[in-house]
Structures are given as structure tokens and as C-alpha cells.
Amino acid sequence: MKKIELEISDELWTQLEALRSESGLTSMNDFLLAILQQFADQKGSGVSKEEDEEIRKRLEDLGYM
């Protein structure tokens, strides 16, 4: 596992802290890892957000979701 140091502006930190609190995660580290993982998953899937939404809608229409 890699350990990094990251500088974040006070304004961004405040926004992230509010989002972390809403998420229910107690650790900022866990919250940031979840955000980074979600971003990597979206970029790595090769499917755009619009395509993903269309797939979800089709699956819902078919009764799978």
C-alpha cells in the first residue's frame, strides 16, 4: 500500500468534510479512498455516464433492477 501526502485548500477540505459526514464514513481517509475508487471504476469501465444510465434504465424496464 502506498502512503501519500496531499495538500488541499481549506475551501475544498470544508466541502469534503461535509460530504464525508453525509456519507456516514467516519474516516476522511476511507472517504477519499471511496471517491478515488469510484472515479477509477468509472474511467476504467469504458462506459460513459450516459451509457451507464441507459443500461440501468433498460435493466429496470426489463425488471432486472
Protein Blocks (a to p, Z undefined) as FASTA:
>chain_A
ZZddddddfklmmmmmmmmmmnopabfklmmmmmmmmmmmmmmnopafklmmmmmmmmmm
nopZZ
